[in-house]
């Protein structure tokens, strides 16, 4: 999908297409050992090797509004992503995100932040990831700095 094709889509179509692309990217990244799950684990990766980070997903749940520490972490992660030109999206269904990326009990509890990293050899390229980058670029042009994507239901 080209940037022009993304631009002519209606907002609902763009969001639906982006949701499918996000799910596809997460599954592929997990298969390629290119996922980091958890707020603290993601912060470590961002601190140690920010150039390896390609994409960031922040997930909110019903406890988000009451968890000031999590809100502060999200603000810091968003700022880091903006400063380092890392595409970032938000999802509102943390349980669905956890189903996609979680393979351990602790990952299911802390799927608030998920990073997609690039392998050191650069061998992994994904057309769906390019779609997500285009979606984020287009959203930023509309002053939507952290667009929200809905993951498709199973």
Z-matrix of the N, CA and C atoms (Angstrom, degrees):
N
C 1 1.447
C 2 1.525 1 107.91
N 3 1.300 2 116.29 1 128.67
C 4 1.453 3 120.62 2 179.79
C 5 1.521 4 110.01 3 -86.86
N 6 1.326 5 115.50 4 167.48
C 7 1.460 6 120.93 5 179.05
C 8 1.526 7 110.05 6 -61.03
N 9 1.324 8 116.94 7 -38.43
C 10 1.464 9 120.69 8 179.53
C 11 1.524 10 111.13 9 -64.09
N 12 1.348 11 117.26 10 -39.34
C 13 1.458 12 120.41 11 177.73
C 14 1.522 13 111.35 12 -64.98
N 15 1.329 14 116.41 13 -36.04
C 16 1.453 15 120.42 14 177.77
C 17 1.528 16 109.92 15 -65.34
N 18 1.330 17 116.58 16 -41.77
C 19 1.458 18 120.93 17 -176.96
C 20 1.521 19 113.49 18 -65.15
N 21 1.346 20 118.18 19 -32.60
C 22 1.461 21 119.08 20 -176.64
C 23 1.524 22 112.72 21 -84.50
N 24 1.323 23 117.63 22 -8.93
C 25 1.460 24 119.94 23 177.43
C 26 1.528 25 109.74 24 -71.99
N 27 1.319 26 115.28 25 151.45
C 28 1.454 27 120.37 26 174.03
C 29 1.524 28 108.57 27 -72.99
N 30 1.345 29 118.35 28 153.90
C 31 1.465 30 120.38 29 -178.45
C 32 1.528 31 114.19 30 -53.86
N 33 1.331 32 117.60 31 -40.93
C 34 1.469 33 119.75 32 -179.70
C 35 1.526 34 110.84 33 -66.11
N 36 1.352 35 116.48 34 -38.84
C 37 1.464 36 120.29 35 177.70
C 38 1.517 37 111.18 36 -66.06
N 39 1.348 38 116.26 37 -40.46
C 40 1.471 39 120.69 38 178.73
C 41 1.511 40 110.41 39 -61.53
N 42 1.317 41 117.07 40 -45.61
C 43 1.462 42 121.10 41 -178.60
C 44 1.526 43 110.80 42 -65.03
N 45 1.328 44 117.40 43 -40.84
C 46 1.463 45 120.74 44 179.11
C 47 1.522 46 110.51 45 -66.13
N 48 1.318 47 116.79 46 -44.37
C 49 1.462 48 121.62 47 178.15
C 50 1.528 49 110.10 48 -62.82
N 51 1.320 50 116.91 49 -40.82
C 52 1.464 51 121.25 50 179.08
C 53 1.529 52 110.81 51 -66.24
N 54 1.320 53 118.19 52 -36.32
C 55 1.464 54 121.67 53 178.29
C 56 1.522 55 111.45 54 -63.71
N 57 1.321 56 116.01 55 -43.26
C 58 1.467 57 120.15 56 177.34
C 59 1.522 58 110.49 57 -65.07
N 60 1.331 59 115.98 58 -42.54
C 61 1.464 60 120.39 59 179.60
C 62 1.530 61 110.78 60 -63.82
N 63 1.328 62 116.67 61 -39.86
C 64 1.466 63 120.12 62 179.23
C 65 1.514 64 110.87 63 -62.71
N 66 1.330 65 117.17 64 -45.64
C 67 1.460 66 119.57 65 179.16
C 68 1.529 67 110.41 66 -60.74
N 69 1.321 68 116.54 67 -43.30
C 70 1.462 69 120.98 68 179.75
C 71 1.534 70 111.25 69 -62.22
N 72 1.322 71 116.40 70 -43.55
C 73 1.464 72 121.01 71 -179.94
C 74 1.522 73 110.96 72 -64.79
N 75 1.313 74 117.17 73 -42.43
C 76 1.464 75 120.28 74 -179.44
C 77 1.524 76 111.25 75 -62.57
N 78 1.325 77 116.79 76 -42.57
C 79 1.469 78 120.38 77 179.34
C 80 1.526 79 110.23 78 -65.33
N 81 1.332 80 116.67 79 -45.23
C 82 1.462 81 120.83 80 179.66
C 83 1.524 82 111.01 81 -64.12
N 84 1.338 83 116.69 82 -42.76
C 85 1.465 84 120.20 83 179.30
C 86 1.526 85 111.18 84 -63.28
N 87 1.316 86 115.99 85 -39.36
C 88 1.460 87 119.10 86 178.35
C 89 1.526 88 110.61 87 -64.37
N 90 1.322 89 117.09 88 -40.76
C 91 1.459 90 121.35 89 177.56
C 92 1.527 91 112.06 90 -64.05
N 93 1.333 92 116.68 91 -28.80
C 94 1.468 93 121.87 92 -179.62
C 95 1.529 94 113.09 93 -97.15
N 96 1.337 95 116.79 94 11.63
C 97 1.474 96 121.67 95 -178.62
C 98 1.528 97 111.13 96 54.43
N 99 1.321 98 116.15 97 42.70
C 100 1.458 99 121.93 98 -177.95
C 101 1.526 100 111.67 99 -117.21
N 102 1.347 101 117.05 100 26.22
C 103 1.464 102 121.77 101 179.35
C 104 1.516 103 110.34 102 -115.85
N 105 1.317 104 115.11 103 141.77
C 106 1.457 105 121.92 104 169.39
C 107 1.520 106 106.09 105 -124.75
N 108 1.324 107 116.42 106 126.37
C 109 1.462 108 121.74 107 -175.89
C 110 1.523 109 109.25 108 -119.11
N 111 1.334 110 115.85 109 132.78
C 112 1.457 111 121.67 110 177.04
C 113 1.517 112 111.28 111 114.92
N 114 1.316 113 116.40 112 140.04
C 115 1.458 114 121.44 113 -176.33
C 116 1.528 115 110.96 114 -59.70
N 117 1.312 116 117.95 115 -49.86
C 118 1.459 117 120.88 116 -175.84
C 119 1.527 118 111.56 117 -69.80
N 120 1.340 119 117.08 118 -39.65
C 121 1.456 120 120.35 119 178.51
C 122 1.530 121 110.40 120 -64.35
N 123 1.331 122 116.50 121 -40.48
C 124 1.463 123 120.76 122 178.45
C 125 1.523 124 111.02 123 -65.32
N 126 1.325 125 117.00 124 -40.79
C 127 1.459 126 120.72 125 178.43
C 128 1.530 127 110.68 126 -61.32
N 129 1.332 128 116.53 127 -38.70
C 130 1.468 129 120.07 128 177.99
C 131 1.523 130 110.95 129 -62.82
N 132 1.336 131 116.84 130 -46.15
C 133 1.464 132 120.59 131 -179.70
C 134 1.524 133 110.02 132 -63.08
N 135 1.327 134 116.79 133 -43.44
C 136 1.461 135 120.20 134 -179.69
C 137 1.521 136 111.35 135 -62.64
N 138 1.315 137 116.41 136 -36.17
C 139 1.462 138 121.00 137 -179.27
C 140 1.527 139 111.32 138 -73.77
N 141 1.329 140 117.36 139 -43.20
C 142 1.461 141 121.27 140 -174.95
C 143 1.528 142 113.36 141 -79.36
N 144 1.321 143 117.53 142 -39.93
C 145 1.465 144 120.49 143 -174.92
C 146 1.528 145 110.90 144 -146.58
N 147 1.325 146 117.68 145 71.55
C 148 1.467 147 119.67 146 -176.99
C 149 1.527 148 113.68 147 -63.31
N 150 1.323 149 117.55 148 -25.36
C 151 1.467 150 119.97 149 -179.64
C 152 1.518 151 112.77 150 -70.97
N 153 1.328 152 116.78 151 -17.14
C 154 1.469 153 119.51 152 179.91
C 155 1.529 154 112.28 153 -82.57
N 156 1.326 155 117.00 154 -13.55
C 157 1.464 156 120.78 155 -176.16
C 158 1.522 157 109.82 156 -83.73
N 159 1.332 158 115.21 157 126.62
C 160 1.453 159 120.79 158 -178.66
C 161 1.522 160 112.41 159 -105.45
N 162 1.335 161 117.08 160 -34.37
C 163 1.458 162 120.31 161 -172.76
C 164 1.521 163 109.50 162 -154.10
N 165 1.327 164 116.55 163 147.20
C 166 1.464 165 121.85 164 -178.75
C 167 1.528 166 109.52 165 -129.67
N 168 1.340 167 115.14 166 135.60
C 169 1.460 168 122.05 167 176.83
C 170 1.518 169 107.98 168 -121.52
N 171 1.321 170 116.71 169 124.58
C 172 1.460 171 121.98 170 175.73
C 173 1.527 172 108.37 171 -109.23
N 174 1.316 173 116.27 172 129.70
C 175 1.466 174 120.84 173 -177.41
C 176 1.514 175 110.21 174 -115.05
N 177 1.314 176 114.74 175 131.19
C 178 1.458 177 120.52 176 178.01
C 179 1.520 178 109.06 177 -108.59
N 180 1.309 179 114.87 178 148.88
C 181 1.459 180 120.70 179 175.10
C 182 1.518 181 107.84 180 -131.29
N 183 1.324 182 116.43 181 -172.14
C 184 1.470 183 120.06 182 -176.77
C 185 1.523 184 112.97 183 -65.78
N 186 1.326 185 118.16 184 -22.61
C 187 1.462 186 121.33 185 -179.69
C 188 1.523 187 113.12 186 -84.16
N 189 1.329 188 117.73 187 -9.36
C 190 1.459 189 121.40 188 -175.01
C 191 1.526 190 112.40 189 -56.89
N 192 1.322 191 117.34 190 -44.81
C 193 1.468 192 120.86 191 -176.58
C 194 1.526 193 112.44 192 -63.73
N 195 1.321 194 117.21 193 -25.46
C 196 1.466 195 121.37 194 -178.15
C 197 1.524 196 112.88 195 -96.19
N 198 1.307 197 118.15 196 -9.77
C 199 1.462 198 121.90 197 -174.83
C 200 1.537 199 109.77 198 -102.39
N 201 1.323 200 115.72 199 93.03
C 202 1.466 201 121.70 200 -177.09
C 203 1.528 202 110.89 201 -64.00
N 204 1.326 203 117.38 202 -39.38
C 205 1.469 204 120.27 203 179.48
C 206 1.526 205 110.76 204 -60.94
N 207 1.323 206 117.41 205 -42.55
C 208 1.453 207 120.92 206 178.76
C 209 1.529 208 111.07 207 -65.38
N 210 1.319 209 117.10 208 -39.29
C 211 1.460 210 120.80 209 177.68
C 212 1.531 211 110.65 210 -62.09
N 213 1.321 212 117.02 211 -40.25
C 214 1.471 213 121.39 212 178.25
C 215 1.531 214 109.40 213 -65.31
N 216 1.330 215 116.79 214 -44.38
C 217 1.462 216 119.88 215 177.83
C 218 1.526 217 110.81 216 -59.26
N 219 1.318 218 117.14 217 -43.66
C 220 1.465 219 120.78 218 179.73
C 221 1.533 220 110.25 219 -61.41
N 222 1.301 221 117.22 220 -42.80
C 223 1.461 222 121.04 221 179.47
C 224 1.525 223 110.79 222 -61.41
N 225 1.333 224 116.43 223 -43.66
C 226 1.468 225 120.25 224 179.62
C 227 1.531 226 111.24 225 -67.21
N 228 1.319 227 117.18 226 -41.38
C 229 1.468 228 120.88 227 178.70
C 230 1.525 229 110.37 228 -64.24
N 231 1.332 230 117.00 229 -44.18
C 232 1.464 231 120.42 230 178.70
C 233 1.527 232 110.33 231 -60.32
N 234 1.316 233 116.60 232 -44.67
C 235 1.460 234 120.72 233 179.76
C 236 1.525 235 111.01 234 -61.17
N 237 1.323 236 116.13 235 -43.65
C 238 1.458 237 120.65 236 178.62
C 239 1.531 238 110.12 237 -61.10
N 240 1.317 239 116.85 238 -44.89
C 241 1.466 240 120.64 239 179.37
C 242 1.518 241 111.58 240 -61.60
N 243 1.329 242 117.52 241 -43.27
C 244 1.460 243 120.65 242 178.98
C 245 1.526 244 110.26 243 -62.38
N 246 1.329 245 117.03 244 -43.97
C 247 1.461 246 121.71 245 -178.21
C 248 1.521 247 112.82 246 -66.74
N 249 1.323 248 117.60 247 -26.70
C 250 1.462 249 121.81 248 -175.84
C 251 1.527 250 113.28 249 -110.60
N 252 1.326 251 117.24 250 15.69
C 253 1.472 252 123.00 251 177.88
C 254 1.525 253 112.44 252 53.60
N 255 1.318 254 116.08 253 46.23
C 256 1.452 255 122.40 254 177.14
C 257 1.523 256 107.47 255 -103.33
N 258 1.311 257 116.24 256 125.64
C 259 1.465 258 119.92 257 177.76
C 260 1.523 259 109.18 258 -65.93
N 261 1.331 260 115.38 259 142.08
C 262 1.461 261 120.59 260 -175.16
C 263 1.524 262 109.25 261 -142.33
N 264 1.328 263 115.90 262 138.93
C 265 1.462 264 121.78 263 175.47
C 266 1.518 265 108.87 264 -134.77
N 267 1.310 266 114.19 265 165.43
C 268 1.464 267 121.58 266 178.71
C 269 1.524 268 107.85 267 -121.02
N 270 1.327 269 116.01 268 141.72
C 271 1.457 270 121.02 269 172.43
C 272 1.524 271 107.81 270 -123.76
N 273 1.321 272 116.12 271 147.98
C 274 1.465 273 119.25 272 -177.37
C 275 1.521 274 112.12 273 -99.10
N 276 1.315 275 117.83 274 -9.53
C 277 1.458 276 120.87 275 -177.84
C 278 1.526 277 109.71 276 -108.02
N 279 1.336 278 115.94 277 82.89
C 280 1.459 279 120.17 278 -178.13
C 281 1.520 280 111.67 279 -63.75
N 282 1.319 281 117.62 280 -33.84
C 283 1.458 282 120.71 281 179.56
C 284 1.523 283 110.80 282 -62.41
N 285 1.311 284 116.76 283 -42.98
C 286 1.471 285 120.84 284 178.74
C 287 1.528 286 110.65 285 -65.59
N 288 1.334 287 116.68 286 -41.30
C 289 1.461 288 120.82 287 177.05
C 290 1.525 289 110.11 288 -61.57
N 291 1.308 290 116.44 289 -43.24
C 292 1.466 291 121.04 290 179.63
C 293 1.526 292 110.91 291 -62.96
N 294 1.336 293 117.17 292 -36.83
C 295 1.464 294 120.20 293 177.07
C 296 1.525 295 111.25 294 -62.16
N 297 1.320 296 116.30 295 -35.87
C 298 1.462 297 120.42 296 -177.54
C 299 1.529 298 111.03 297 -75.84
N 300 1.327 299 117.67 298 -44.71
C 301 1.465 300 120.63 299 -171.92
C 302 1.519 301 114.56 300 -101.12
N 303 1.330 302 118.07 301 -15.90
C 304 1.455 303 119.70 302 -172.80
C 305 1.504 304 113.54 303 -87.00
N 306 1.324 305 115.19 304 128.96
C 307 1.452 306 119.58 305 172.07
C 308 1.523 307 111.41 306 -125.63
N 309 1.326 308 115.30 307 -0.01
C 310 1.459 309 121.16 308 177.30
C 311 1.523 310 107.96 309 -131.05
N 312 1.306 311 117.07 310 154.48
C 313 1.469 312 121.30 311 -177.70
C 314 1.523 313 111.84 312 -59.68
N 315 1.343 314 117.41 313 -39.94
C 316 1.465 315 118.62 314 -177.86
C 317 1.525 316 111.79 315 -69.30
N 318 1.331 317 118.22 316 -28.17
C 319 1.445 318 119.90 317 177.63
C 320 1.523 319 110.87 318 -70.62
N 321 1.303 320 117.11 319 -31.84
C 322 1.457 321 119.84 320 178.25
C 323 1.517 322 111.03 321 -66.58
N 324 1.326 323 117.10 322 -30.56
C 325 1.459 324 120.68 323 -179.17
C 326 1.524 325 112.33 324 -81.43
N 327 1.335 326 118.31 325 -28.58
C 328 1.452 327 120.18 326 -176.28
C 329 1.527 328 111.50 327 -124.62
N 330 1.298 329 116.06 328 58.03
C 331 1.461 330 120.42 329 175.94
C 332 1.521 331 110.61 330 -97.76
N 333 1.337 332 116.86 331 27.82
C 334 1.461 333 120.07 332 179.85
C 335 1.523 334 111.92 333 -68.37
N 336 1.318 335 117.09 334 -27.86
C 337 1.456 336 120.65 335 179.60
C 338 1.524 337 108.49 336 -134.79
N 339 1.322 338 115.81 337 133.40
C 340 1.460 339 122.27 338 177.80
C 341 1.525 340 107.28 339 -133.89
N 342 1.325 341 115.88 340 129.58
C 343 1.457 342 121.42 341 176.07
C 344 1.517 343 109.71 342 -110.59
N 345 1.304 344 114.96 343 142.06
C 346 1.451 345 121.49 344 170.82
C 347 1.521 346 105.47 345 -107.39
N 348 1.325 347 115.71 346 122.29
C 349 1.459 348 120.78 347 -177.36
C 350 1.516 349 110.50 348 -110.10
N 351 1.310 350 114.54 349 158.15
C 352 1.460 351 121.23 350 176.31
C 353 1.515 352 108.47 351 -93.84
N 354 1.318 353 117.80 352 138.18
C 355 1.465 354 118.68 353 175.07
C 356 1.531 355 110.08 354 -66.91
N 357 1.319 356 116.16 355 153.36
C 358 1.463 357 121.11 356 -177.40
C 359 1.527 358 112.27 357 -59.25
N 360 1.326 359 116.95 358 -34.44
C 361 1.463 360 119.41 359 -178.24
C 362 1.528 361 113.04 360 -82.85
N 363 1.326 362 117.64 361 -5.36
C 364 1.462 363 121.77 362 177.99
C 365 1.520 364 113.98 363 67.83
N 366 1.316 365 117.33 364 22.65
C 367 1.456 366 121.05 365 -174.51
C 368 1.522 367 113.89 366 -79.28
N 369 1.320 368 117.84 367 -15.01
C 370 1.455 369 120.26 368 -174.39
C 371 1.525 370 110.31 369 -102.89
N 372 1.324 371 116.03 370 115.43
C 373 1.462 372 121.82 371 173.84
C 374 1.511 373 106.99 372 -128.11
N 375 1.318 374 116.15 373 141.74
C 376 1.456 375 120.02 374 -174.74
C 377 1.523 376 109.19 375 -135.87
N 378 1.345 377 118.50 376 123.22
C 379 1.465 378 120.41 377 177.89
C 380 1.526 379 112.65 378 -61.18
N 381 1.331 380 117.11 379 -32.04
C 382 1.466 381 119.57 380 178.79
C 383 1.531 382 110.52 381 -66.65
N 384 1.332 383 116.63 382 -34.51
C 385 1.467 384 119.96 383 177.00
C 386 1.519 385 110.42 384 -65.91
N 387 1.324 386 116.54 385 -37.58
C 388 1.462 387 119.98 386 175.80
C 389 1.528 388 111.06 387 -62.98
N 390 1.330 389 117.03 388 -40.06
C 391 1.473 390 120.66 389 176.21
C 392 1.518 391 110.47 390 -59.17
N 393 1.334 392 116.55 391 -42.04
C 394 1.469 393 120.09 392 -179.93
C 395 1.519 394 111.11 393 -66.33
N 396 1.323 395 116.73 394 -40.82
C 397 1.472 396 119.22 395 177.31
C 398 1.533 397 110.25 396 -61.88
N 399 1.330 398 117.27 397 -41.44
C 400 1.466 399 120.68 398 177.70
C 401 1.525 400 111.33 399 -64.30
N 402 1.335 401 116.10 400 -40.71
C 403 1.457 402 120.83 401 177.88
C 404 1.533 403 110.05 402 -60.17
N 405 1.325 404 116.51 403 -45.04
C 406 1.465 405 120.67 404 -179.91
C 407 1.522 406 111.46 405 -66.03
N 408 1.321 407 116.69 406 -41.14
C 409 1.463 408 120.84 407 178.43
C 410 1.527 409 110.77 408 -61.71
N 411 1.322 410 116.44 409 -44.24
C 412 1.455 411 121.05 410 179.37
C 413 1.528 412 110.88 411 -65.80
N 414 1.323 413 116.48 412 -39.14
C 415 1.473 414 120.32 413 178.33
C 416 1.522 415 111.18 414 -64.48
N 417 1.332 416 116.49 415 -41.54
C 418 1.467 417 119.83 416 178.06
C 419 1.520 418 111.11 417 -62.62
N 420 1.340 419 117.13 418 -35.33
C 421 1.464 420 119.58 419 178.50
C 422 1.529 421 111.30 420 -66.00
N 423 1.341 422 115.85 421 -20.68
C 424 1.469 423 121.15 422 176.60
C 425 1.529 424 111.76 423 -99.69
N 426 1.333 425 115.78 424 15.80
C 427 1.476 426 123.46 425 179.73
C 428 1.528 427 113.10 426 63.46
N 429 1.298 428 116.78 427 27.98
C 430 1.463 429 121.98 428 172.96
C 431 1.524 430 105.34 429 -105.75
N 432 1.323 431 115.72 430 91.53
C 433 1.462 432 121.33 431 -169.06
C 434 1.522 433 113.21 432 -73.85
N 435 1.309 434 117.77 433 -31.83
C 436 1.469 435 121.59 434 177.06
C 437 1.527 436 106.73 435 -130.04
N 438 1.332 437 116.40 436 84.17
C 439 1.471 438 119.23 437 -176.57
C 440 1.517 439 111.65 438 -66.94
N 441 1.320 440 115.05 439 150.59
C 442 1.458 441 120.46 440 178.04
C 443 1.522 442 109.39 441 -99.76
N 444 1.334 443 114.44 442 133.46
C 445 1.464 444 121.80 443 -179.99
C 446 1.526 445 107.80 444 -119.06
N 447 1.315 446 115.56 445 140.36
C 448 1.460 447 120.72 446 174.01
C 449 1.518 448 108.78 447 -99.68
N 450 1.310 449 115.49 448 125.37
C 451 1.459 450 120.24 449 177.26
C 452 1.523 451 108.78 450 -75.02
N 453 1.338 452 117.49 451 141.09
C 454 1.471 453 119.37 452 179.42
C 455 1.518 454 111.42 453 -66.39
N 456 1.309 455 115.31 454 147.09
C 457 1.462 456 121.05 455 177.99
C 458 1.517 457 109.68 456 -74.48
N 459 1.311 458 116.07 457 156.39
C 460 1.469 459 120.00 458 176.95
C 461 1.488 460 110.43 459 -89.63
